[in-house]
Amino acid sequence: MDSILPSIRLDSLSDPWWQQSLPGAMQAFVAFILVATRLAGMVLIGPVFGHPGLSIPLRVLLVAAIALVLTPALLSVDAQRAFDRLDRDGDERLSLDEVSPSLHPQLRHLLAEAGKGDRDGLASHEFRLPTPVPRTLLDFVWLGLVELAVGLALGLGMTTMLSALLMAGSLIDQQLGLSTGEIFNPELGINVGLSGQILHQLGLIAFLVAGGHVLLVSALLDTFQTLPVGYAWLSPPMFDVLSDLVHQSLVLAMQVSAPVLAVMALVGLALGFLGRALPHLNVLFVGIPVRTLVGLLVLGLSLGGIGDRIGEIFPETVLRLRGIVMGASGGMGD
């Protein structure tokens, strides 16, 4: 065994070359893991990327490939470019109120080194932002959880808007009498009606046609500009936006289902008058196929408008999520 395995001298680690290389290698490794973790949050729950049709090995390969390309670019960004991105008011001074709370310890440390107080600002030549190397496993896990939460926030926001189509389909199915014919949706792991499944698939198609998947990935990559790797932070406005997206999803569900619900109300009123005029007619027996036929006709005619509305609101939602995540460092992103 000794002849097969080369002898490894542990005292070689004390060589000056190793002393200079190991910190940089460790910093690059930590940056790669954190970048991959933020990407994994979006891939885990985001529309299209989180579809069970994409196998887990394929998702892991996608995350690893993007992180492998992105990490060297992030590490090579000079301090001046990072300073320009964080300096929102353009006064060539970086103050605490311009950055996220996660950057405050590093900024206070740099202010102290420059002999300045918390109310002062750093000049560009005084600014440095190295990737933090956690000292303990607990610190590393905490950094990973925060990075994962940033990616989850983007994916969850889009999934919330997409779930509005399932809600609209449920309302339509109840009016058409199709609520008993539910089918299993593998993406969300729940049973949905026929109309809900149709609208959900239409939403995914509109999302892809509008380039939502590209916008979602671009939005996540843009978050590294104002939330550098290792300095991620979940700001209270981010939770407010996610809560507001739930309200918007309810509004979208009502907008999508409104044409069918309005026509079904008129059909119900007409059947009521018909039942009064012809007492011997079995209105219930006649009304069920009439309601289903008219409802499906109205739904088919309104699919074009629904697709246009989805194509408008999904990119707006991605840009809003991008703005609030990038704005976590002191203001709204551009």
Contacts in CASP RR format, 6 or more apart in sequence:
PFRMAT RR
TARGET T0000
AUTHOR 0000-0000-0000
METHOD contacts of the structure
MODEL  1
MDSILPSIRLDSLSDPWWQQSLPGAMQAFVAFILVATRLAGMVLIGPVFG
HPGLSIPLRVLLVAAIALVLTPALLSVDAQRAFDRLDRDGDERLSLDEVS
PSLHPQLRHLLAEAGKGDRDGLASHEFRLPTPVPRTLLDFVWLGLVELAV
GLALGLGMTTMLSALLMAGSLIDQQLGLSTGEIFNPELGINVGLSGQILH
QLGLIAFLVAGGHVLLVSALLDTFQTLPVGYAWLSPPMFDVLSDLVHQSL
VLAMQVSAPVLAVMALVGLALGFLGRALPHLNVLFVGIPVRTLVGLLVLG
LSLGGIGDRIGEIFPETVLRLRGIVMGASGGMGD
12 18 0 8 1.000
13 22 0 8 1.000
23 133 0 8 1.000
26 133 0 8 1.000
27 75 0 8 1.000
27 130 0 8 1.000
27 131 0 8 1.000
27 133 0 8 1.000
28 71 0 8 1.000
28 72 0 8 1.000
28 75 0 8 1.000
30 131 0 8 1.000
30 132 0 8 1.000
30 133 0 8 1.000
30 134 0 8 1.000
30 140 0 8 1.000
30 230 0 8 1.000
31 71 0 8 1.000
31 74 0 8 1.000
31 75 0 8 1.000
31 131 0 8 1.000
31 229 0 8 1.000
31 230 0 8 1.000
32 67 0 8 1.000
32 68 0 8 1.000
32 71 0 8 1.000
33 144 0 8 1.000
34 131 0 8 1.000
34 143 0 8 1.000
34 144 0 8 1.000
34 147 0 8 1.000
34 229 0 8 1.000
34 230 0 8 1.000
34 232 0 8 1.000
35 67 0 8 1.000
35 70 0 8 1.000
35 71 0 8 1.000
35 74 0 8 1.000
35 147 0 8 1.000
35 224 0 8 1.000
35 229 0 8 1.000
36 63 0 8 1.000
36 64 0 8 1.000
36 67 0 8 1.000
37 144 0 8 1.000
37 147 0 8 1.000
37 148 0 8 1.000
38 147 0 8 1.000
38 148 0 8 1.000
38 150 0 8 1.000
38 151 0 8 1.000
38 220 0 8 1.000
38 223 0 8 1.000
38 224 0 8 1.000
38 229 0 8 1.000
38 232 0 8 1.000
39 63 0 8 1.000
39 66 0 8 1.000
39 67 0 8 1.000
39 151 0 8 1.000
39 220 0 8 1.000
40 63 0 8 1.000
40 148 0 8 1.000
40 151 0 8 1.000
41 148 0 8 1.000
41 150 0 8 1.000
41 151 0 8 1.000
41 152 0 8 1.000
41 155 0 8 1.000
42 49 0 8 1.000
42 151 0 8 1.000
42 152 0 8 1.000
42 154 0 8 1.000
42 155 0 8 1.000
42 216 0 8 1.000
42 217 0 8 1.000
42 220 0 8 1.000
43 49 0 8 1.000
43 50 0 8 1.000
43 59 0 8 1.000
43 62 0 8 1.000
43 63 0 8 1.000
44 50 0 8 1.000
44 59 0 8 1.000
44 152 0 8 1.000
45 152 0 8 1.000
45 155 0 8 1.000
45 156 0 8 1.000
45 159 0 8 1.000
46 154 0 8 1.000
46 155 0 8 1.000
46 156 0 8 1.000
46 158 0 8 1.000
46 159 0 8 1.000
46 216 0 8 1.000
47 155 0 8 1.000
47 158 0 8 1.000
47 159 0 8 1.000
47 162 0 8 1.000
47 204 0 8 1.000
47 207 0 8 1.000
47 213 0 8 1.000
47 216 0 8 1.000
48 204 0 8 1.000
48 207 0 8 1.000
48 208 0 8 1.000
48 213 0 8 1.000
49 59 0 8 1.000
49 62 0 8 1.000
49 213 0 8 1.000
49 216 0 8 1.000
50 59 0 8 1.000
50 187 0 8 1.000
51 186 0 8 1.000
51 187 0 8 1.000
52 186 0 8 1.000
52 187 0 8 1.000
53 186 0 8 1.000
66 217 0 8 1.000
70 221 0 8 1.000
70 224 0 8 1.000
71 229 0 8 1.000
74 224 0 8 1.000
74 228 0 8 1.000
74 229 0 8 1.000
75 131 0 8 1.000
79 124 0 8 1.000
79 127 0 8 1.000
79 128 0 8 1.000
79 129 0 8 1.000
80 124 0 8 1.000
82 127 0 8 1.000
82 129 0 8 1.000
82 228 0 8 1.000
83 94 0 8 1.000
83 124 0 8 1.000
83 127 0 8 1.000
84 124 0 8 1.000
85 225 0 8 1.000
85 226 0 8 1.000
86 94 0 8 1.000
86 98 0 8 1.000
86 99 0 8 1.000
86 103 0 8 1.000
86 226 0 8 1.000
86 329 0 8 1.000
87 93 0 8 1.000
87 94 0 8 1.000
87 98 0 8 1.000
88 98 0 8 1.000
88 329 0 8 1.000
88 330 0 8 1.000
88 331 0 8 1.000
89 98 0 8 1.000
92 123 0 8 1.000
92 124 0 8 1.000
93 120 0 8 1.000
93 121 0 8 1.000
93 122 0 8 1.000
93 123 0 8 1.000
94 107 0 8 1.000
94 121 0 8 1.000
94 122 0 8 1.000
94 124 0 8 1.000
94 127 0 8 1.000
95 119 0 8 1.000
95 120 0 8 1.000
95 121 0 8 1.000
95 122 0 8 1.000
96 104 0 8 1.000
96 107 0 8 1.000
96 108 0 8 1.000
96 118 0 8 1.000
97 330 0 8 1.000
98 329 0 8 1.000
98 330 0 8 1.000
99 107 0 8 1.000
99 329 0 8 1.000
99 330 0 8 1.000
100 226 0 8 1.000
100 227 0 8 1.000
100 231 0 8 1.000
100 233 0 8 1.000
100 235 0 8 1.000
100 328 0 8 1.000
100 329 0 8 1.000
100 330 0 8 1.000
101 233 0 8 1.000
101 235 0 8 1.000
102 146 0 8 1.000
102 227 0 8 1.000
102 230 0 8 1.000
102 231 0 8 1.000
102 232 0 8 1.000
102 233 0 8 1.000
103 129 0 8 1.000
103 228 0 8 1.000
103 231 0 8 1.000
103 233 0 8 1.000
103 329 0 8 1.000
106 129 0 8 1.000
106 132 0 8 1.000
106 231 0 8 1.000
107 122 0 8 1.000
108 118 0 8 1.000
110 122 0 8 1.000
110 126 0 8 1.000
110 127 0 8 1.000
110 128 0 8 1.000
111 117 0 8 1.000
111 118 0 8 1.000
111 120 0 8 1.000
111 121 0 8 1.000
111 122 0 8 1.000
113 126 0 8 1.000
114 122 0 8 1.000
114 123 0 8 1.000
114 126 0 8 1.000
116 122 0 8 1.000
129 228 0 8 1.000
129 231 0 8 1.000
131 228 0 8 1.000
131 229 0 8 1.000
131 230 0 8 1.000
132 143 0 8 1.000
132 230 0 8 1.000
132 231 0 8 1.000
134 140 0 8 1.000
134 142 0 8 1.000
134 143 0 8 1.000
143 230 0 8 1.000
143 232 0 8 1.000
146 230 0 8 1.000
146 232 0 8 1.000
146 233 0 8 1.000
146 234 0 8 1.000
147 229 0 8 1.000
147 230 0 8 1.000
147 232 0 8 1.000
149 232 0 8 1.000
149 234 0 8 1.000
150 223 0 8 1.000
150 227 0 8 1.000
150 232 0 8 1.000
150 234 0 8 1.000
150 325 0 8 1.000
151 220 0 8 1.000
153 234 0 8 1.000
153 238 0 8 1.000
153 242 0 8 1.000
153 321 0 8 1.000
153 325 0 8 1.000
154 216 0 8 1.000
154 219 0 8 1.000
154 220 0 8 1.000
154 223 0 8 1.000
154 318 0 8 1.000
154 321 0 8 1.000
154 322 0 8 1.000
154 325 0 8 1.000
155 216 0 8 1.000
155 321 0 8 1.000
156 242 0 8 1.000
157 242 0 8 1.000
157 245 0 8 1.000
157 317 0 8 1.000
157 321 0 8 1.000
158 207 0 8 1.000
158 216 0 8 1.000
158 314 0 8 1.000
158 317 0 8 1.000
158 318 0 8 1.000
158 321 0 8 1.000
160 242 0 8 1.000
160 245 0 8 1.000
160 246 0 8 1.000
160 249 0 8 1.000
161 245 0 8 1.000
161 248 0 8 1.000
161 249 0 8 1.000
161 252 0 8 1.000
161 313 0 8 1.000
161 314 0 8 1.000
161 317 0 8 1.000
162 200 0 8 1.000
162 203 0 8 1.000
162 204 0 8 1.000
162 207 0 8 1.000
163 188 0 8 1.000
163 249 0 8 1.000
164 248 0 8 1.000
164 249 0 8 1.000
164 250 0 8 1.000
164 252 0 8 1.000
164 253 0 8 1.000
164 256 0 8 1.000
165 196 0 8 1.000
165 199 0 8 1.000
165 200 0 8 1.000
165 202 0 8 1.000
165 203 0 8 1.000
165 252 0 8 1.000
165 253 0 8 1.000
165 256 0 8 1.000
165 310 0 8 1.000
166 185 0 8 1.000
166 188 0 8 1.000
166 192 0 8 1.000
166 196 0 8 1.000
166 199 0 8 1.000
166 200 0 8 1.000
167 249 0 8 1.000
167 250 0 8 1.000
167 253 0 8 1.000
168 195 0 8 1.000
168 196 0 8 1.000
168 199 0 8 1.000
168 252 0 8 1.000
168 253 0 8 1.000
168 254 0 8 1.000
168 256 0 8 1.000
168 257 0 8 1.000
169 192 0 8 1.000
169 193 0 8 1.000
169 195 0 8 1.000
169 196 0 8 1.000
169 198 0 8 1.000
169 199 0 8 1.000
169 256 0 8 1.000
169 257 0 8 1.000
170 179 0 8 1.000
170 192 0 8 1.000
170 193 0 8 1.000
170 195 0 8 1.000
170 196 0 8 1.000
171 253 0 8 1.000
171 257 0 8 1.000
171 261 0 8 1.000
172 178 0 8 1.000
172 195 0 8 1.000
172 196 0 8 1.000
172 257 0 8 1.000
172 260 0 8 1.000
172 261 0 8 1.000
172 295 0 8 1.000
172 299 0 8 1.000
173 179 0 8 1.000
173 181 0 8 1.000
173 193 0 8 1.000
173 194 0 8 1.000
173 195 0 8 1.000
173 196 0 8 1.000
175 260 0 8 1.000
175 261 0 8 1.000
175 264 0 8 1.000
175 291 0 8 1.000
175 295 0 8 1.000
176 195 0 8 1.000
176 260 0 8 1.000
176 264 0 8 1.000
176 291 0 8 1.000
176 292 0 8 1.000
176 295 0 8 1.000
176 296 0 8 1.000
177 288 0 8 1.000
177 291 0 8 1.000
177 292 0 8 1.000
178 193 0 8 1.000
178 194 0 8 1.000
178 195 0 8 1.000
178 292 0 8 1.000
179 193 0 8 1.000
181 193 0 8 1.000
181 194 0 8 1.000
182 191 0 8 1.000
182 192 0 8 1.000
182 193 0 8 1.000
182 194 0 8 1.000
183 191 0 8 1.000
183 192 0 8 1.000
183 193 0 8 1.000
183 194 0 8 1.000
183 197 0 8 1.000
184 190 0 8 1.000
184 191 0 8 1.000
184 192 0 8 1.000
185 191 0 8 1.000
185 192 0 8 1.000
185 197 0 8 1.000
185 200 0 8 1.000
187 200 0 8 1.000
192 200 0 8 1.000
195 299 0 8 1.000
198 299 0 8 1.000
199 256 0 8 1.000
199 306 0 8 1.000
202 303 0 8 1.000
202 306 0 8 1.000
202 307 0 8 1.000
202 310 0 8 1.000
203 307 0 8 1.000
203 310 0 8 1.000
203 314 0 8 1.000
206 307 0 8 1.000
206 310 0 8 1.000
206 311 0 8 1.000
206 314 0 8 1.000
207 213 0 8 1.000
207 310 0 8 1.000
207 311 0 8 1.000
207 314 0 8 1.000
209 311 0 8 1.000
210 310 0 8 1.000
210 311 0 8 1.000
210 314 0 8 1.000
210 315 0 8 1.000
211 315 0 8 1.000
212 314 0 8 1.000
212 315 0 8 1.000
212 318 0 8 1.000
215 315 0 8 1.000
215 318 0 8 1.000
215 319 0 8 1.000
216 318 0 8 1.000
218 322 0 8 1.000
219 318 0 8 1.000
219 319 0 8 1.000
219 321 0 8 1.000
219 322 0 8 1.000
219 325 0 8 1.000
222 322 0 8 1.000
222 326 0 8 1.000
223 322 0 8 1.000
223 325 0 8 1.000
223 326 0 8 1.000
225 326 0 8 1.000
226 326 0 8 1.000
226 327 0 8 1.000
226 328 0 8 1.000
226 329 0 8 1.000
226 333 0 8 1.000
227 233 0 8 1.000
227 325 0 8 1.000
227 326 0 8 1.000
227 328 0 8 1.000
227 329 0 8 1.000
233 328 0 8 1.000
233 329 0 8 1.000
234 328 0 8 1.000
235 324 0 8 1.000
235 327 0 8 1.000
235 328 0 8 1.000
237 324 0 8 1.000
237 327 0 8 1.000
237 328 0 8 1.000
238 324 0 8 1.000
238 325 0 8 1.000
238 328 0 8 1.000
241 320 0 8 1.000
241 321 0 8 1.000
241 324 0 8 1.000
245 317 0 8 1.000
248 313 0 8 1.000
248 317 0 8 1.000
252 309 0 8 1.000
252 313 0 8 1.000
255 309 0 8 1.000
256 306 0 8 1.000
256 309 0 8 1.000
259 298 0 8 1.000
259 299 0 8 1.000
259 301 0 8 1.000
259 302 0 8 1.000
260 295 0 8 1.000
260 298 0 8 1.000
260 299 0 8 1.000
260 302 0 8 1.000
263 294 0 8 1.000
263 295 0 8 1.000
263 298 0 8 1.000
264 291 0 8 1.000
264 294 0 8 1.000
264 295 0 8 1.000
267 287 0 8 1.000
267 290 0 8 1.000
267 291 0 8 1.000
267 294 0 8 1.000
267 295 0 8 1.000
268 291 0 8 1.000
271 283 0 8 1.000
271 286 0 8 1.000
271 287 0 8 1.000
271 290 0 8 1.000
271 291 0 8 1.000
272 283 0 8 1.000
274 281 0 8 1.000
274 283 0 8 1.000
274 286 0 8 1.000
275 281 0 8 1.000
275 283 0 8 1.000
322 333 0 8 1.000
323 332 0 8 1.000
323 333 0 8 1.000
323 334 0 8 1.000
324 332 0 8 1.000
326 332 0 8 1.000
326 333 0 8 1.000
326 334 0 8 1.000
327 333 0 8 1.000
END
